[in-house]
Amino acid sequence: MRTYVEFVRLAKISFLLITSLVMSVAGARAAGVEDREVLDLFGGDDQYVSTSRIPRPTSRIAENVTVITADQIAALNAHTLAEVLQTVPGFQLEQVRTPGSWSDVSLQGASSAHLQLLIDGVPQLDLLQNQVDPGSIGVQHIERVEIIKGAASTAWGQALGGVINVITKSPNTERQASGTLFSSIGERFTSDLHGDFTGTVQRFGYYLSAGNLHSDGLLHNTAVDKNSVYAKFNYQLPGQGLLTFGTDFYEVSRGSNETVNTHDAARSDRGYSFLNLFMPFGNQLRLDIDLRESRKNDQTWWGDYFGGVVFPYRHFKLNESTRGGGVKLTLGDQVANLVLGGEYEHDETHQWEVLVDDPSFYTNKSWDRWGVYSNGSLTLGPLTILPGIRFDQTGLSGDALSYSAGATLGLTEKTVLRGYFARGYSLPNAIWNNGPQRVITYQGGLETGEIPNLWLKGTYFYNNIWNVEVGNFDPTNPTVNLRSQVKQGFEVEAHTVPVYNFALSSGYTYIDARDRDTGLRLYDVPEHGVKLGLTYQNHPLGLTGILTGNYVRWFADPGNGARDHSTIFDLSLTQKLSPETEQSPELFFSVHNLFNDSQYLKDRWQNTGRWLEGGARFKF
């Protein structure tokens, strides 16, 4: 009976999706819209993605890739990277709470520990547990986000399940001084204040950004207070070379559990810096040299909460640092190219427990790791071949050899066939050090704009993973088992052209995740996921609106108390006060969880109910 009910719910969503698509396509035909111009199929000739450290047009990338731009982020009026990822097919947050809160994230069933998160090329993972924390990353200074789904270790090292590659904004080269001020206020004193200042004077360019994200907590014990600063400086060298220095720092305090009788909290200060030299030698030879460092200091408290009094019983501290750099040589052009590179990094991690003498949570390790890689592409008419190989000496848990082979075939001007095979890895938890977790990935897909006014992409994926750490984080006796898993499924995406200023986007992801030895399904992996987006954009009126929807069906452990039979909708409206002026002030208003529904994996991680906020954006 339950299976039948779930089938009916999915059928209703599918019917709504298909009906909306058909109506949009029919309307576009009636309006006589030019599909390729509006859809910007494959991103055009000037949109490149650095999936293999070589920027390529999206029509010549074998992996399943999604790109999110600064304009799309601004339309969402999002505060953190976590909110942006929640709108991307294949992604699912386990906790949707106060903006800035911690949340585990999965991508096509790959957990946070199996993803690589980079900002300005600097890895952002914890060294101890390799965790991704997108809830702590603000978005106002982001230019675009490139998402690679599936193993990408031949280019990026530990990236068993995918890569989130964040590229920050560069100095404005057209003006000596310009900037933006952003402010918002919502329920429970949830506010976001941010400003940036940028420009270029002769050869020197600068971009400065600072902000504060605060909330008293939309749920119990989910208060957030975060201060952040970011700076990037460019200097144009003779001969078209470019020297870039960037630095980022933030400190955040937040509650980490909303259960009535608990008071778990965390405080972090994190930062990184990088120095990059880019030097071209003619049209077919380029050299990149970069240096980078990062540091992290975290504290976590576990406590009981009774009668307004907090009784702490655990207090963990974590200090981490990395220093390193890399060199990359790129040869060739868009027809044939090759990149050769190497990286080195020194890592240190130190964790201890303040209140309890517990050796299970004491770690003091340092190690050196290095890697060498080669990636390339060869285009022969409509066919592009994309090989890659990388060797890593992890320093912590042995060696890792990664390799990949991909191809794209342009069947027509508007249709591309993709195929991709890769072997990759992710590093283990440094406490247990069980050796790299490994994966073999297969992908096949088709992307087309042959149907007038409609863009479609479909991808099949198969991930064979072994040496997977399945941990039991019992405070008194933490243990780990090593398992083999298979995660396979398919993903379908669709976008329509605007019809009377409305455009529809959608995505559906199906995942069959199983233990390879027992054949049993894995609990708490999203089985079905649907993303919906309805955008309204009226340039003469200066009005932009976006309605997003997220449906997820976890294969949840029956003891979780999961709620996953509803679709959470968010609405954001933005109004330009002077539509004809580029620097016009903008006002926005957002309603989160429009219909006040429940959607969570575990009952102790309940999602926020309906809440409202509004704000303004000023450009100068």
N, C-alpha and C positions, 0 to 999 in steps of 0.2 A: 504493500500500500504506500509506504514511504517513497519507494522508487518511482511509483506512478505519479505521486504528487510532485516530486522533483522534476520529473519529465514534463509535466504540465507547466510548471513555472518556467522552465527553460524554453518550452515551445512558445509561451506567451512573449517572452523577451525576444526570441528569434523572429516571431511574427511582427512584433513592433518594429524591430530593426529592419527587416526586409521591406515592410510596407513603407517605412520612412525613406529608405534608399530608392525604392521604385518611384515614389512621389517626387523626390528631389530630382532624379534623373529625367522623369517625364517633364517636370517643370522647366528644367534647364534646356531640354530640346525645344520646348515651346518658346522659351525666351531667346533661343538662338545663341547660346553662350559658346565661346571657343574653348574647348576643354583643355588643350595642352597649355594655352596661355594662362588660364586661371589655376589649373592644378600645378603648374610648374613641375611637370612630370620629371622624376629623377633629380629634381633640384636644379636643373639647368646646367650649363657648362661652367658656371663660376661658383658652384657650391661643392666644396670638397670636404671629405671626412677622413680623419687620420686613423683609420682602423688598424693599419699595419705600420704606423709611423711614417707612411708616405701618403700625403693628401691625394685622394682620388675622387672622381665623380661618383655619386652614389650608384650610377648604373654599372659601375665596374668594381663593385664590392661583393664578394661572395657570401659574407656573413649576413645574418639578419640584423639590420641596423635601424635605430631610430634616432633622429636628431631633433632636439628641442631648442628653439631660438629664444633670444631675449624678448622679442615681441610677444611670443606665446606665453612666456612666463609673466610678462607685464599684464596680459589680458586676464590671466588667472588671479592676479593680485596676490600671489603666493608669498609666504614668508620664508619657507625653508625648502631645501631640496627634496625632503620627504614628501611634501605636498605635491610637488611637480611629478615625482616618480609614480605617485598613486594614480595618475591619469594615463600612464603608459601601458599598453597591452603587455601582459606577461609579468608585470610587477604587482606585488601585493604587500601592504603593510599589515603586520599582525596587531599593532596598536595604533589607533587614531584618536589622539587625545589633544591636550593643549598644544598649540604651535610651539615648536622647540623641544618637545618631549622626545625621549628615547623611543625608538621603534625598531624591532627586527623587520627586515625586508627580505623578500624572496623574489627571484627572477626565474620564471619558467621552472619553479621547484627548487632552484639552487638557493641555499641559505646565505645569510649575510657573510658567514665565514668563507664562502666559496666565491665571493665577488671581489673585484679590484676597484677601488675608488681612487681616482687621481684628480688633483687640482693643480693646474699649471705644470703637469708632469710629475708632481710630488705625491707619492703614495700616502693615503690618509688612514690606513688600517692600523688598529692596535697591533703591536708586535706580539703581545701575550696571547691573545685569542683570535687575531685576524678579523676583528669585527668592524663592520661598516656602520657609521652613525650619521645618516643623512639628515636627521632631525636637528643636528647642531650646526648645519651649514646654511647660511643665509644665501639669498638668490639675487639681491639687487645688483651685485657686482659681477654676475655671470653673463657672459656673451652667448654661450651655447653649451648644450650638454650632448655628447655623443655616447650612445648606448650600444654596446656590442653584446648580443645574446648568444651564449655558448662559449666554449673554450677559446681563449685568445692568448695563450701563453707564449706562442712563438714571437709575439711582439712585446707583450707587457709582463712576462714572468708569471707570478702566481695569479692566475685568472681562470680557475676551473669552470666557473659558471657564467662568467661574463665580465664586462668592464663598464664602469660609469666614468667617463672621461669629461671632466669639467674644464672648460676654457674660460678664463676671466676676461673682462673687458680691457681693451688697450686704450692708450691715450688718444684723445680726439685730435686728429691730424689737420682738421680744417679750421680750427679756431685756437686762439691763444688761451682763452679761458671760457669754460662753460661748466654746467653742472646740473644736478637734479636734487630736489628735496622730496622725500616721501614720508608721509605720516599716516597712521591709522589708529583708530580706537574702537574697541569692542567690549563685549560683556566681560565681567570680572576683571576690569581694568587691563584687558589684553591690548597692548599697544605695540606699535612698531615704528620707530623713528630712525630715519636713515638719510644720509646725504653723501653726494660725491662731487668732486671737483676735478676737472680734467682739461687738458689742452696741450699744445705744442708750440714751443718757441724756438725757431730755427731748427737745430738738430735735436733738441731736447724735448721729450714728451713725458707727461706725468698723468697719473690717475690716482686719486686719493679717495678713500671711502671709509665711513664710520657709521655705526648704528647701535641701537639698543632695542632688544626684543624683551618685553615684560608681560607677565600675566600672573594674577593671583591664583590661577588654576581653574579651568573649566570643569574639572573633576577633583575629587578629594585628593590632596597631596600631589598635585601636578603643577604647582607653581613653577614659573620659569623666569629667570632674569639673566640676560646675556648681553655683554658688551663686546663689540668687535671693531677692529680697524684693519684696513688693507691698503697697500700702496704698491704701485707698479711704475717704474721709470724706464724709458727707452732713450737710447742715444744712437742716432744714425751715423754709422761710420762711413768713411770714404769707400767707394766701390760697392755701395748698396749693402754693406754689412750692418748688422743691428746688434747692439748690446742691451740686454734687458735684465733689470733687477726687480724682484718682487718680494714682498714680505706680508705675512698675514698673522693675526693674533686674535684670539677670543677667549673670554672667560665666561663660564655659565654655571649657574646654580639651579638645580631643578629637583622636584620630587620625582621618584621613580616608581611609585606604586600607589594606587588610589583606593586600596582596600581600607575599610573603615577602621580596623584595629591595627593597622600597620603604619609605620612612618619611615619608609625607605627614601633616602635622598642621596644626591650626588653633587659633587662640585668638580669642575674641570677647568684647567687653563691649557690651551694648546696653541701652537704656532708653527710656522715654517717659513723658510726663506729660500730663494733660488737666484742664481746668476746664470744667464744664458748668452752665449755668443753664437750668432748666426752669420756665416760668411759664404757668399756664393763666389765661385770661380768660373766665370762664363755662364752659359745657359744650361749646362748639363752636369755640373759638379757643385755640391753644397756641403758645407761642414757645420755641424752643430756641436758645441761643447757646453755642458752644463754642470754646475755645482749646486748642491742642495743640502739642507739640514732641516730637521724637525724635532720638536720636543713636546712632551705631554706629561702633565701632572694631574692625576685623578684621585679623588677620594670618594668612597662610598660608605654610607651608614645604613645598617639594618636595625630597625627599632620597633618596639611595640608602642601602641598609642592607646592609653586608657585615661578617661576623665580629663582630657586636655593636657595630659603630661606624657612626654616621650621618654621611653626607657630603652636606650640603645644597648644592643647586645653584640654587634660586630662593627668593626671600623677598618676598612681596607684602604691601603694607600698603594698607588702605582706611579712610578716615575719611568719614563722611556725617552730615548733619544736616538736619532739616526744622523749619520753624516755620510755623504757620498757624492757621486756624480756619474757622468757618462759622456761618451763621445759617439757621434753618428755621422757617417759619410753617405751621402745620397748621390747616385750616379744615374744619368739618363733623363728621359722626358716622359710624357704621358703615354707614349707608345711602348717603350721598354725602359724599365728602371730597376735599380737594385739599391738596397740600403744595407750597410754593414755597421754594426754598432757593438758597444760594450758598456757595461755598467758595474759599479762597485759601490758597496754600502757597508758601513759599520753600525751595528745595532746593539743597544743595551736596554734591558728591561729589568726592573726591580719592583717586586710586589711583596708586601708584608701586612700582617694583621696586628692592630694596635692593642685591642682589648683582650684578645685570646691568644695564647701561645699555641698556634696551630701550624705545624710544619706543612700541612697539605696546601696551605695558601701562601707559602713562602717561596719566592723565586728570585734568583739573582744570576742573570746570565748575560753574556755578551758574545757576539760572534761577527765574523766577516763573511759577506757573501758577494759573489760576482757572477756575471752572466755575459755571454756573447751571442749575438743573433744576426740573422740575415733574412730579409724579406724582399720580395720583388714582384714584378708583374710584366707580362708580355702580351701585347694586344695584336692580334692578327685578324684584321677586319672586324667582324662582329664578335669574335671570341677573345676573351681575356683570361689568361692563366695566371694564378696567384699562388706561388709556393712560399714556404717559410720554414725556418728551423731555428732552434735556440737551445743552448746548453747553460744550465744554472748549477753552480756550486752554492748550495743554500747555507753552508756553514753551520746550520743547526741540525739538519736531518738528512744529510746525504746529497746526492746529485739528482738532477731532473733534466731529462731530455724531452723537448717538446718539438713537434713538427706539424705542419698543416699543408693542405693542398686544396685550392679552390679554383672555381672557374665561373665565369658569367658568359652567357651567349645571348646576343641580341637577335631574337627571332624576327622581330619587326622593329620599326622605329619606336613603337610604344610598348614593346613587350620584351622582358628580360628573363631568362632562365638562370637559376643559381644552383650551384652545388658546392658543398664544403665538407671537408674532413679534417679533424685535428685531434692531436693528443696534447693534454695539458695537465696542470697540477695546481694545488694550493698547499701552503705550508700548514703544518699541524699546530695545535695548541702548544705553546712553548713549555707549559707545565709538564705535559706528558711526553712530547717529542717522539711521536710514533712514526716519523717518516712522512714524506709528501703524500697527500691525498691526490689520486690520479683519476683521469677521465679520458675516454675516447668519445668524441662527438661526431655525429653525422647530421648534416642538414641538406635539405633540398627545397627549392622554392621557386615561385613564379610571381612576377610583378608586371602588371599590365594596365594600360590605359585605352585598350581597344574599344571597350564599351563607351560610347559617347558620354562625356561629362561625369565619368566615374573612374576612380583609381582603385585597383584591387591588388592585394599582396597576400599570398599564402605560403606558409613555411611548415615543413615537417621536420621534427628534431628527435634525435635519439642520443641519450647520454648514458654511457656505461661507466659507472664510477666504482672505484674500489679503494680500500684502506680508509674508508670514511670513519671519522671519529664520531661516535654517538655517546655523548657524555651524560652522566648522572651527577648534577651539581648539588648533591646533598652537602649541606654545610659541615656535617660531621664526618662524612666518608665519601668524598668525590671519587668517582670511578669512570672508566671509559671502555667502550667496546669498539672493535674495528669491524665494519660491515661492508658488504658490496651491495650496490644499489643500481637500479635501472630507472631512469626518468625519461619518458618519451611522450610525444603528443604532437599537436599541431596548433598553429596560430593563423588567424585570418584577420586582415585589416581592410577597411574600406573608407574612402573619402569621396564626397560629392563636391561638385562645383557650387558656388553660391547661386541660389535661386531667390530672387527678391530679397537679397542681402543675407539669406540663411544658408548655412552649409552644415552638413552632417558628417561626423566621423565616428568610427566604431572599430572595435577589436574584440575578438573572442579567442581565448586560450584554453586548450584542454590538455591536462597533464595526467598521465598514468604513472605513478611513482610506486615502485615495489622493491622489497628486499630481494636481491637476486637469488639468495640461497633458499629462502622459504617460499618465495612467490607471493607473500602477503603484501597488501597495500601498506604504504607508509602513512602513518597518522600525521595530521597537521600540515599536509602539503596541499596547496590550492588545487582542487580537481577541475573546477570550472571557473573561469573568470571572464567577465564582460566589461568593457569600457565603452561608454557612450559620450559623445560630445556634440552639442548643438551650438553653433556660433552665429551671432548676428553682428554684422558690421556695416554701418551706414556712414560713409565718409562725409557726405554733405552735412549730415546732422551732427557728426562727431560722436556718435553713439556706438559703443561696442558692448556686446553681452555674450557670455559663455555659460552654458549649462552643461555640467559634467555629471556622469553617473558611473557608479562602481558597484558591480554585482560579483560576489565571490561565493563559491561553494567549497569549503574546506572538507576534506575527509578527516574530520576532527575526532580525536579521542573522545569516546562517550562521556568520560569523566570531566571534560573541559567545561561543559555547559555552554557550548558555542552557539552563537546566533548568526546564521548565514543564509537566511531565506529572504532578505530584503535588498533593495538597491538604494544606496546612499547618493543623493543628488546635492550638488553645490551650485549656486548661482552667483555670478559676479557681473555687475554692470559698471561701465566706465563712460563718463561723459566729458568730452572736450568742451571747454567753455567758449573757445573761439576756433571752430573747426578749420577755418582757412589758414590758421597760424600754426607753424610747426612747433613753436615754443609755448603753445597754449597750455594754461593750467588744466588739470584733469581732476575730476571728482569721481570716486568710486564707492559702491555699496555692495556688500557680499552677504549672502545667507548660506551658512554652512549646515549640512544635513537638513535640507529644505523640508522634508516631511517627518523629521524627528524620529527616524527609524533606528533600530539596533542592529549592529553588525560587528561581531568580535569573535576571536578565536577562543578566548578563555574568559570566564565570567569575572575574573579579577582584573581583566584589562578592558572593561567596558568602554565603548566609544563615547565621544561627546554627543549630547543631544543638539537640537537646533540652537544655533547662536549667530548673532549678527555683528557686523562691524562696518565701518565706513572710514573713508580717508581721502587724501588729496595728494597729487603729484605735481610738483612745480619744476619747470625746466627754465634755465637761463643761459 
